[in-house]
Amino acid sequence: MFEIKKICCIGAGYVGGPTCSVIARMCPEIRVTVVDVNESRINAWNSPTLPIYEPGLKEVVESCRGKNLFFSTNIDDAIKEADLVFISVLSNPEFLAEGTAINDLKNPDRVLIGGDETPEGQRAVQALCAVYEHWVPREKILTTNTWSSELSKLAANAFLAQRISSINSISALCEATGADVEEVATAIGMDQRIGNKFLKASVGFGGSCFQKDVLNLVYLCEALNLPEVARYWQQVIDMNDYQRRRFASRIIDSLFNTVTDKKIAILGFAFKKDTGDTRESSSIYISKYLMDEGAHLHIYDPKVPREQIVVDLSHPGVSEDDQVSRLVTISKDPYEACDGAHAVVICTEWDMFKELDYERIHKKMLKPAFIFDGRRVLDGLHNELQTIGFQIETIGKKVSSKRIPYAPSGEIPKFSLQDPPNKKPKV
């Protein structure tokens, strides 16, 4: 069997960088070169400050870099010298979750490899299997044809996104009835046929994969004349959009139907904890809705650089003209963000937000002081926070007995980062 000694990976992003770093770590006899046209990104991979944050990644990179792991912009030579080129040779979809990617790579549920059903295709499949067999049990390595491999990736993410949208739909019903979506999710999840994974109600899913892969599935179904199937999966995206608009409406309604010129602290900008990735983050959407109402946003995230937040909010589909410069301030710590705020909005489930000194925060906020918990990270602190004086609003639960079950009174228009900007006429 053909033995792989040199691997080239095209793309030094959130998938290529961690994946090939772990391959290099687990296969010291294989030379792994990660290439990219972005010189600054490659320079960052070769520096002490990596371009992405992922728990455990820095240790893996530093253990291999310069030995059998290399980052380069010399794409042509890397391809010519490689025995295997990731991305362009085989279908080897990743099933990584940001925040746990290194563990997912070292201890995968399965590795899926798809290839052509030709002698050459099957030889390539077996050669890649041999690479993964350095640390993955053979029974966890699945081989399929190319279509099965690619559709498995889309379907897996679509099923996960569907579970999130399903529990988020129930969260709206819980708020209208007085039920607690966490209790409902626990009861549902104890059914072994359903299980308890991905039943966490929130302000909506984000990241680079879920929306993209569901929309790819919708496109395929439409292109293959399966409109009923396309509409079914489109509802997963529609429910996610609805949850974001519903949460923003709740903030506005609770703050006496206006946030114009009010200071709102946004805690968390990454799409989930333990990553600096902001792609399709619900924080972008919530910020857009609040900026459109004239709110002044003070944003803090422990891992997202200031420049990235500004770029995301300056997207033509998100803001107009000087909106970001007028309405957005990036804070260096959560206490600075909350100082003088009318409300605190938690958009990312960073563990540190459970440990903040909320008595200190309350003293510096305008009264009445609101907390809108879009990630249910403060569930165990509700009594303490109410004693301090906070009005608590959370996803899928009525916290304060003084407030009636929530039903939205207004409708915020839909928008998508993929849509062309809809500029309002200047007056």
VENFENNOR-V551682 format. One record per residue. N is the residue number from 1. RES is the residue in one letter. D_LAST is the distance of its C-alpha to the last C-alpha in Angstrom with 2 decimals. Layout:
BEGIN
[[N & RES & D_LAST] [N & RES & D_LAST]]
END
This chain:
BEGIN
[[1 & M & 71.04] [2 & F & 68.61] [3 & E & 67.79] [4 & I & 64.39] [5 & K & 64.59] [6 & K & 61.19] [7 & I & 57.78] [8 & C & 54.49] [9 & C & 51.20] [10 & I & 48.07] [11 & G & 45.06] [12 & A & 45.14] [13 & G & 42.54] [14 & Y & 42.88] [15 & V & 45.55] [16 & G & 47.46] [17 & G & 47.92] [18 & P & 49.39] [19 & T & 51.30] [20 & C & 53.12] [21 & S & 53.73] [22 & V & 55.60] [23 & I & 57.48] [24 & A & 58.61] [25 & R & 59.66] [26 & M & 61.64] [27 & C & 63.09] [28 & P & 64.28] [29 & E & 66.20] [30 & I & 63.09] [31 & R & 60.94] [32 & V & 57.24] [33 & T & 54.62] [34 & V & 50.88] [35 & V & 48.84] [36 & D & 45.17] [37 & V & 43.18] [38 & N & 41.14] [39 & E & 43.28] [40 & S & 41.61] [41 & R & 42.18] [42 & I & 45.82] [43 & N & 46.25] [44 & A & 45.06] [45 & W & 47.61] [46 & N & 50.25] [47 & S & 49.29] [48 & P & 49.96] [49 & T & 46.31] [50 & L & 45.72] [51 & P & 42.27] [52 & I & 42.23] [53 & Y & 43.51] [54 & E & 46.08] [55 & P & 48.98] [56 & G & 52.22] [57 & L & 50.70] [58 & K & 51.34] [59 & E & 54.99] [60 & V & 55.48] [61 & V & 53.89] [62 & E & 55.86] [63 & S & 59.09] [64 & C & 58.81] [65 & R & 56.64] [66 & G & 58.80] [67 & K & 61.66] [68 & N & 60.69] [69 & L & 56.90] [70 & F & 54.89] [71 & F & 51.22] [72 & S & 50.59] [73 & T & 48.28] [74 & N & 51.30] [75 & I & 50.53] [76 & D & 52.94] [77 & D & 56.02] [78 & A & 55.30] [79 & I & 55.11] [80 & K & 58.26] [81 & E & 60.27] [82 & A & 59.18] [83 & D & 61.39] [84 & L & 58.40] [85 & V & 54.71] [86 & F & 52.38] [87 & I & 49.52] [88 & S & 50.95] [89 & V & 54.48] [90 & L & 54.58] [91 & S & 52.46] [92 & N & 52.72] [93 & P & 49.73] [94 & E & 49.10] [95 & F & 48.90] [96 & L & 47.76] [97 & A & 45.81] [98 & E & 43.92] [99 & G & 45.45] [100 & T & 48.89] [101 & A & 48.93] [102 & I & 52.03] [103 & N & 54.06] [104 & D & 52.84] [105 & L & 54.08] [106 & K & 57.38] [107 & N & 58.06] [108 & P & 56.31] [109 & D & 56.74] [110 & R & 57.26] [111 & V & 56.72] [112 & L & 55.75] [113 & I & 56.74] [114 & G & 56.23] [115 & G & 57.79] [116 & D & 59.08] [117 & E & 62.28] [118 & T & 64.15] [119 & P & 66.81] [120 & E & 64.46] [121 & G & 61.67] [122 & Q & 64.09] [123 & R & 65.53] [124 & A & 62.06] [125 & V & 61.46] [126 & Q & 64.76] [127 & A & 64.15] [128 & L & 60.90] [129 & C & 62.71] [130 & A & 65.23] [131 & V & 62.54] [132 & Y & 61.26] [133 & E & 64.84] [134 & H & 65.23] [135 & W & 63.72] [136 & V & 62.67] [137 & P & 65.45] [138 & R & 66.05] [139 & E & 65.56] [140 & K & 61.94] [141 & I & 61.21] [142 & L & 60.22] [143 & T & 60.43] [144 & T & 58.83] [145 & N & 57.68] [146 & T & 54.30] [147 & W & 52.45] [148 & S & 53.86] [149 & S & 52.85] [150 & E & 49.23] [151 & L & 48.82] [152 & S & 50.47] [153 & K & 47.77] [154 & L & 44.93] [155 & A & 46.81] [156 & A & 47.62] [157 & N & 44.02] [158 & A & 42.95] [159 & F & 45.65] [160 & L & 44.64] [161 & A & 40.94] [162 & Q & 42.10] [163 & R & 44.07] [164 & I & 41.12] [165 & S & 38.90] [166 & S & 41.86] [167 & I & 42.40] [168 & N & 38.68] [169 & S & 38.72] [170 & I & 41.68] [171 & S & 39.89] [172 & A & 37.37] [173 & L & 40.40] [174 & C & 42.09] [175 & E & 39.24] [176 & A & 39.30] [177 & T & 43.11] [178 & G & 44.05] [179 & A & 45.79] [180 & D & 45.55] [181 & V & 44.52] [182 & E & 46.67] [183 & E & 49.71] [184 & V & 48.92] [185 & A & 48.49] [186 & T & 51.82] [187 & A & 53.58] [188 & I & 52.20] [189 & G & 52.94] [190 & M & 56.60] [191 & D & 57.16] [192 & Q & 58.67] [193 & R & 57.32] [194 & I & 53.75] [195 & G & 54.09] [196 & N & 51.85] [197 & K & 49.80] [198 & F & 46.01] [199 & L & 45.85] [200 & K & 43.71] [201 & A & 40.67] [202 & S & 37.57] [203 & V & 33.81] [204 & G & 34.38] [205 & F & 36.07] [206 & G & 34.68] [207 & G & 36.28] [208 & S & 36.67] [209 & C & 39.23] [210 & F & 38.73] [211 & Q & 35.46] [212 & K & 36.35] [213 & D & 39.85] [214 & V & 38.95] [215 & L & 36.40] [216 & N & 39.11] [217 & L & 41.43] [218 & V & 38.96] [219 & Y & 38.56] [220 & L & 42.34] [221 & C & 42.94] [222 & E & 40.49] [223 & A & 42.03] [224 & L & 45.51] [225 & N & 44.72] [226 & L & 44.85] [227 & P & 41.73] [228 & E & 43.16] [229 & V & 43.75] [230 & A & 40.30] [231 & R & 38.69] [232 & Y & 41.01] [233 & W & 39.94] [234 & Q & 36.22] [235 & Q & 36.52] [236 & V & 37.42] [237 & I & 34.01] [238 & D & 32.23] [239 & M & 34.10] [240 & N & 33.19] [241 & D & 29.45] [242 & Y & 30.02] [243 & Q & 31.86] [244 & R & 29.06] [245 & R & 26.44] [246 & R & 29.07] [247 & F & 29.78] [248 & A & 26.17] [249 & S & 25.91] [250 & R & 29.15] [251 & I & 27.90] [252 & I & 24.89] [253 & D & 27.12] [254 & S & 29.88] [255 & L & 27.72] [256 & F & 27.23] [257 & N & 24.32] [258 & T & 21.86] [259 & V & 21.83] [260 & T & 18.78] [261 & D & 20.06] [262 & K & 23.47] [263 & K & 25.63] [264 & I & 26.94] [265 & A & 29.86] [266 & I & 30.05] [267 & L & 33.72] [268 & G & 34.34] [269 & F & 32.21] [270 & A & 34.92] [271 & F & 35.26] [272 & K & 38.72] [273 & K & 41.14] [274 & D & 43.45] [275 & T & 41.10] [276 & G & 38.30] [277 & D & 36.74] [278 & T & 33.12] [279 & R & 32.74] [280 & E & 31.09] [281 & S & 31.50] [282 & S & 30.30] [283 & S & 29.05] [284 & I & 26.26] [285 & Y & 25.14] [286 & I & 25.54] [287 & S & 23.63] [288 & K & 20.69] [289 & Y & 20.65] [290 & L & 20.95] [291 & M & 18.28] [292 & D & 15.79] [293 & E & 16.91] [294 & G & 16.51] [295 & A & 20.24] [296 & H & 21.89] [297 & L & 24.40] [298 & H & 27.73] [299 & I & 29.48] [300 & Y & 33.20] [301 & D & 35.38] [302 & P & 38.93] [303 & K & 38.94] [304 & V & 35.45] [305 & P & 34.64] [306 & R & 31.54] [307 & E & 30.53] [308 & Q & 30.73] [309 & I & 28.49] [310 & V & 25.79] [311 & V & 26.21] [312 & D & 26.05] [313 & L & 22.89] [314 & S & 21.17] [315 & H & 21.83] [316 & P & 18.86] [317 & G & 19.49] [318 & V & 19.53] [319 & S & 16.76] [320 & E & 13.71] [321 & D & 13.49] [322 & D & 15.22] [323 & Q & 15.59] [324 & V & 19.35] [325 & S & 19.98] [326 & R & 18.22] [327 & L & 19.57] [328 & V & 22.82] [329 & T & 26.19] [330 & I & 29.33] [331 & S & 32.34] [332 & K & 35.90] [333 & D & 37.59] [334 & P & 36.89] [335 & Y & 37.77] [336 & E & 35.19] [337 & A & 32.52] [338 & C & 33.64] [339 & D & 34.07] [340 & G & 31.96] [341 & A & 30.33] [342 & H & 29.69] [343 & A & 30.76] [344 & V & 32.54] [345 & V & 31.75] [346 & I & 34.53] [347 & C & 33.44] [348 & T & 36.50] [349 & E & 40.12] [350 & W & 41.40] [351 & D & 44.77] [352 & M & 43.98] [353 & F & 41.51] [354 & K & 44.57] [355 & E & 46.25] [356 & L & 43.67] [357 & D & 44.69] [358 & Y & 42.56] [359 & E & 44.18] [360 & R & 42.92] [361 & I & 39.42] [362 & H & 39.42] [363 & K & 40.48] [364 & K & 37.46] [365 & M & 34.83] [366 & L & 33.05] [367 & K & 34.73] [368 & P & 34.85] [369 & A & 34.92] [370 & F & 34.08] [371 & I & 35.26] [372 & F & 33.87] [373 & D & 36.47] [374 & G & 35.18] [375 & R & 38.47] [376 & R & 41.16] [377 & V & 42.49] [378 & L & 43.18] [379 & D & 45.23] [380 & G & 48.35] [381 & L & 46.67] [382 & H & 45.14] [383 & N & 47.85] [384 & E & 47.78] [385 & L & 44.00] [386 & Q & 44.05] [387 & T & 46.87] [388 & I & 44.83] [389 & G & 42.09] [390 & F & 39.50] [391 & Q & 37.84] [392 & I & 38.35] [393 & E & 36.37] [394 & T & 37.62] [395 & I & 37.64] [396 & G & 40.02] [397 & K & 41.53] [398 & K & 41.20] [399 & V & 42.31] [400 & S & 42.10] [401 & S & 44.22] [402 & K & 41.93] [403 & R & 39.10] [404 & I & 39.32] [405 & P & 39.15] [406 & Y & 35.59] [407 & A & 33.78] [408 & P & 30.00] [409 & S & 28.05] [410 & G & 24.66] [411 & E & 23.76] [412 & I & 21.79] [413 & P & 20.77] [414 & K & 23.00] [415 & F & 22.34] [416 & S & 24.80] [417 & L & 25.11] [418 & Q & 26.66] [419 & D & 23.76] [420 & P & 21.38] [421 & P & 17.99] [422 & N & 15.51] [423 & K & 12.17] [424 & K & 9.13] [425 & P & 6.41] [426 & K & 3.78] [427 & V & 0.00]]
END
